């Protein structure tokens, strides 16, 4: 994560109250068996499920499964309690007054303790629970819960790219999030994935379109319902999304990604298929499948619950008063003069 991202996070989060406690409310409501028995899917005027509102994907569950779990995707109650307890203790410890007599940390390499304290982080307080199963990863297929490896050809392509440019050769070689073009970590998606903070999404829909406004940066994805696919030569940030209804599930297929957009080494040929299903008064089950034979050795699938939140989405003022990018490039030029320039690196968006 870059300095420019940190400065944006500070401006954003100072405008809102802490979310960790609020996240508990929809989780508990969704687990109420009485609510589950009496609840009916809300519908819009055209009869389709109503997804409108503001939702959060914040969770302590990792995208990929830790090796210790093997092919087991469910956490035991004790394992889930340990993860959540560790996070709660971490938050409580970081909320204590700073020791002004402690030595300064070594910040030669980026560390969260050097960049900003835990006040700025909003990663949730619970692991993902789907159909009563507490998950140890968002990826559910392959069975090992990990994103498949890149193909040999794709690795060679990325290696060749890394060898021709440095991360600070110019503004165009910085990540898309550094340049305020697209959210980092695939927060905007697709697939839409939880990150360290700003995990809110506002959904607005009518008969012909569904719009998803992403809290991070300023991304708004417009899904055409029943529309025709754009020609392959027309490429968009976040791709070209076309949706249709399969019963009460909204299915969205996205292709035609911008050539600068990269998800874990993907190519513009990537296709993401998403399923949105209302599963309770305050929950949407979000399921995604990524297929890109030009990049990955196989497709992969993940699931993320979206929880309703009463909080608003605040303006994410990315450029205003932000001098980090000129500073990064000026620092790189100075490092080149001193012979300490960074080695070329791959894109991280």
C-alpha positions in Angstrom: 0.0 0.0 0.0 1.4 3.4 -1.0 1.6 6.7 0.9 -1.0 8.2 -1.4 -3.5 5.4 -0.4 -2.8 6.1 3.3 -3.5 9.8 3.0 -6.8 9.1 1.3 -7.7 6.6 4.0 -7.1 9.2 6.7 -9.3 11.8 5.1 -12.0 9.3 4.5 -12.3 7.6 7.9 -12.1 10.8 9.9 -15.6 11.6 8.5 -17.3 8.5 10.0 -17.7 6.7 13.3 -16.2 3.3 14.1 -17.9 0.5 12.2 -16.8 -2.6 14.2 -19.8 -2.5 16.6 -22.3 -1.6 13.9 -21.3 -4.7 11.8 -22.5 -7.0 14.6 -26.1 -5.8 14.2 -26.9 -7.3 10.7 -24.9 -10.5 11.5 -27.0 -11.2 14.6 -30.3 -10.3 12.8 -29.5 -12.6 9.9 -28.9 -15.4 12.4 -32.3 -15.0 14.2 -34.3 -18.1 13.3 -37.6 -16.3 13.9 -36.7 -13.7 11.3 -35.6 -16.4 8.9 -39.0 -18.1 9.1 -41.1 -15.0 8.6 -38.9 -13.1 6.2 -39.8 -12.8 2.5 -37.7 -11.4 -0.3 -38.5 -7.7 -0.9 -39.3 -6.9 -4.4 -39.2 -3.9 -6.7 -42.2 -2.7 -8.7 -41.2 -5.0 -11.6 -41.3 -8.0 -9.3 -37.6 -8.8 -9.0 -35.7 -9.0 -5.7 -34.8 -5.6 -4.3 -31.0 -5.2 -3.6 -31.1 -1.5 -3.0 -29.4 -0.1 0.0 -25.9 0.2 1.5 -23.9 -3.0 2.2 -20.6 -3.9 3.7 -18.3 -6.9 2.9 -15.9 -6.3 5.8 -14.7 -9.6 7.3 -11.8 -11.2 9.1 -11.9 -14.2 6.7 -9.0 -14.3 4.3 -9.4 -14.5 0.5 -7.2 -17.6 0.4 -7.0 -20.4 2.8 -4.1 -20.9 5.2 -2.1 -24.1 4.6 -2.9 -25.4 8.0 -6.6 -26.1 7.0 -5.8 -28.1 3.9 -9.1 -28.8 2.0 -11.2 -28.1 5.0 -13.2 -24.9 4.5 -15.2 -24.7 7.7 -13.7 -23.4 10.9 -14.6 -25.0 14.2 -16.4 -22.8 16.8 -13.1 -22.7 18.7 -11.1 -21.7 15.7 -13.5 -18.9 14.8 -13.6 -17.6 18.4 -9.8 -17.6 18.4 -9.6 -15.5 15.2 -12.2 -13.1 16.4 -10.7 -12.9 19.9 -7.2 -12.2 18.6 -8.6 -9.4 16.4 -10.6 -7.9 19.4 -7.5 -8.0 21.6 -5.4 -6.4 18.8 -8.0 -3.6 18.5 -8.1 -3.1 22.3 -4.4 -3.0 22.6 -4.0 -0.5 19.8 -6.6 1.7 21.4 -4.4 2.2 24.5 -2.5 5.5 24.9 0.9 5.5 23.1 4.0 5.1 25.2 5.8 8.4 24.5 9.1 6.9 25.9 9.1 3.9 23.5 11.8 4.0 20.8 10.7 4.9 17.3 9.9 1.8 15.1 12.2 0.9 12.2 10.3 2.2 9.2 12.8 1.5 6.5 10.2 -0.8 5.0 6.5 -0.1 5.1 4.7 -1.4 8.2 1.1 -0.7 9.3 2.5 0.5 12.6 4.6 3.1 10.8 2.0 4.3 8.3 -1.1 4.7 10.5 -2.5 3.2 13.6 -5.4 0.8 14.0 -8.0 3.6 14.1 -7.8 3.9 10.3 -8.5 0.2 9.7 -12.0 -1.2 9.1 -11.6 -5.0 8.4 -14.6 -6.1 10.4 -14.8 -8.1 13.6 -16.2 -11.5 12.5 -15.3 -14.3 10.2 -17.6 -15.1 7.3 -20.6 -17.3 8.1 -22.6 -18.8 5.3 -25.5 -21.3 5.9 -24.2 -21.8 9.4 -20.7 -22.6 8.3 -17.9 -20.4 9.5 -15.4 -20.1 6.6 -11.6 -20.0 6.7 -11.3 -18.5 3.2 -13.5 -16.7 0.7 -12.3 -19.0 -2.1 -14.3 -22.2 -2.0 -13.1 -23.8 -5.3 -10.5 -25.2 -5.9 -11.0 -27.3 -2.8 -7.7 -26.0 -1.3 -9.2 -22.5 -1.1 -6.4 -20.9 -3.1 -6.3 -18.9 -6.3 -4.8 -21.3 -9.0 -1.3 -20.6 -10.3 -0.6 -18.6 -13.4 0.2 -20.4 -16.6 3.8 -20.6 -17.6 3.2 -18.4 -20.6 1.5 -15.7 -18.4 4.4 -15.8 -15.9 6.8 -15.2 -18.7 4.7 -12.2 -20.0 4.6 -10.6 -16.6 8.4 -11.2 -16.0 9.1 -9.5 -19.3 7.0 -6.5 -18.3 8.8 -6.2 -15.0 12.1 -6.1 -16.7 11.3 -3.1 -18.8 10.1 -0.6 -16.3 10.4 0.5 -12.7 7.6 1.2 -10.3 8.4 4.9 -10.2 9.6 5.6 -13.8 6.6 7.9 -14.2 3.1 8.4 -13.1 1.8 5.8 -15.6 3.9 3.1 -14.0 2.3 3.6 -10.5 -0.6 1.4 -9.5 -4.1 2.4 -10.6 -5.1 3.2 -7.0 -2.0 5.5 -6.6 -3.3 7.4 -9.6 -6.9 7.5 -8.2 -8.2 5.5 -11.2 -9.5 2.4 -9.5 -9.7 0.9 -6.0 -6.9 -1.3 -4.8 -7.2 -5.0 -4.0 -10.2 -5.5 -6.4 -12.5 -3.6 -4.0 -14.4 -2.3 -7.0 -14.1 -5.6 -8.8 -15.3 -7.6 -10.3 -14.8 -9.6 -8.3 -15.7 -7.3 -5.4 -13.4 -8.2 -2.5 -13.1 -6.8 1.0 -9.9 -4.9 1.9 -8.5 -3.1 4.9 -11.1 -0.3 4.9 -13.9 1.4 2.8 -15.8 -1.9 2.2 -19.2 -0.3 1.6 -21.3 -0.6 -1.5 -24.5 1.3 -2.4 -26.8 -0.5 -4.8 -29.5 1.3 -6.8 -31.7 -0.6 -9.4 -34.5 -0.2 -11.8 -36.1 -2.4 -14.4 -33.1 -2.1 -16.9 -30.0 -1.4 -14.8 -28.3 -2.1 -11.5 -25.7 0.4 -10.3 -23.1 -0.5 -7.7 -21.3 2.5 -6.2 -18.0 1.5 -4.5 -16.9 3.4 -1.5 -13.2 3.2 -2.4 -12.0 5.8 -4.9 -15.1 6.9 -6.9 -16.1 3.8 -8.8 -19.6 3.2 -10.1 -20.3 0.1 -12.0 -23.5 0.1 -14.2 -24.9 -3.4 -15.0 -27.2 -3.6 -18.0 -30.1 -6.1 -17.5 -30.7 -8.1 -20.6 -28.5 -5.8 -22.7 -26.2 -6.8 -25.5 -22.5 -7.3 -25.0 -20.3 -4.5 -26.3 -17.8 -5.2 -29.1 -14.6 -6.8 -27.8 -12.6 -3.7 -28.8 -14.5 -1.5 -26.3 -12.9 -1.9 -22.9 -14.0 -0.4 -19.6 -12.7 0.0 -16.1 -14.4 -2.8 -14.2 -15.3 -4.3 -17.6 -18.6 -4.5 -19.4 -21.3 -6.0 -17.1 -24.5 -7.6 -18.4 -27.0 -9.1 -16.0 -30.0 -11.4 -16.2 -32.4 -13.0 -13.7 -32.3 -16.7 -12.8 -35.3 -17.0 -10.5 -34.5 -14.7 -7.5 -30.8 -14.5 -8.3 -29.2 -11.7 -10.3 -26.5 -13.2 -12.5 -23.9 -10.8 -13.9 -21.3 -11.7 -16.6 -18.5 -9.2 -17.1 -15.9 -9.1 -19.9 -14.0 -6.4 -21.9 -11.7 -5.3 -19.0 -9.4 -2.4 -19.5 -5.9 -3.5 -20.5 -4.5 -1.6 -17.5 -6.7 -3.5 -15.0 -5.1 -6.5 -13.5 -6.5 -9.0 -11.0 -3.7 -11.3 -9.7 -2.1 -11.4 -13.1 -5.3 -11.7 -15.2 -5.5 -10.6 -18.8 -8.2 -8.4 -20.5 -9.8 -11.8 -21.6 -10.9 -12.5 -18.0 -14.6 -13.3 -17.5 -16.2 -12.8 -14.1 -19.6 -14.4 -13.4 -21.3 -13.0 -10.3 -24.4 -14.2 -8.4 -26.3 -11.9 -6.1 -29.0 -13.6 -3.9 -30.9 -12.1 -1.0 -30.6 -14.5 1.9 -32.2 -12.5 4.7 -33.5 -9.0 5.6 -29.9 -7.8 6.1 -27.8 -10.1 3.9 -26.9 -10.7 0.3 -24.9 -13.8 -0.7 -22.3 -12.7 -3.3 -20.7 -15.5 -5.3 -18.1 -15.0 -8.0 -16.3 -17.2 -10.5 -13.2 -16.0 -12.4 -12.3 -17.6 -15.6 -9.2 -16.6 -17.6 -7.5 -19.5 -19.4 -4.9 -17.0 -20.8 -3.7 -16.3 -17.2 -4.8 -19.0 -14.7 -4.4 -22.8 -14.9 -8.1 -23.2 -14.0 -11.2 -21.1 -13.0 -11.9 -20.3 -9.3 -14.9 -19.4 -7.2 -15.5 -17.5 -4.0 -18.4 -16.4 -1.7 -18.7 -13.2 0.4 -21.7 -12.1 2.4 -22.8 -8.5 2.1 -24.3 -7.1 5.3 -26.7 -4.2 5.3 -25.4 -1.1 7.1 -27.1 2.1 8.2 -24.1 4.1 7.4 -23.7 6.4 4.4 -21.0 6.3 1.8 -18.8 9.4 2.1 -17.0 11.2 -0.7 -13.7 9.7 -1.3 -11.6 12.8 -2.2 -8.7 11.1 -3.9 -6.8 14.0 -5.6 -7.7 17.0 -3.5 -4.7 18.2 -1.5 -2.8 15.1 -2.3 0.9 15.6 -3.0 2.1 12.1 -2.4 2.5 11.1 -6.1 4.9 14.0 -7.0 6.7 13.1 -3.8 7.1 9.5 -4.7 8.4 10.3 -8.2 10.8 13.0 -6.8 12.0 10.5 -4.2 12.7 8.0 -7.0 14.7 10.5 -9.0 16.8 11.3 -5.9 17.3 7.6 -5.2 18.6 7.2 -8.8 21.1 9.9 -8.2 22.3 8.1 -5.1 22.3 4.7 -6.7 19.6 3.3 -4.4 16.7 3.2 -6.8 14.1 0.4 -6.5 14.2 -2.7 -8.7 11.4 -3.0 -11.3 8.2 -4.4 -9.8 5.0 -5.8 -11.1 1.7 -3.9 -11.0 -0.3 -4.5 -7.8 -3.8 -3.5 -8.9 
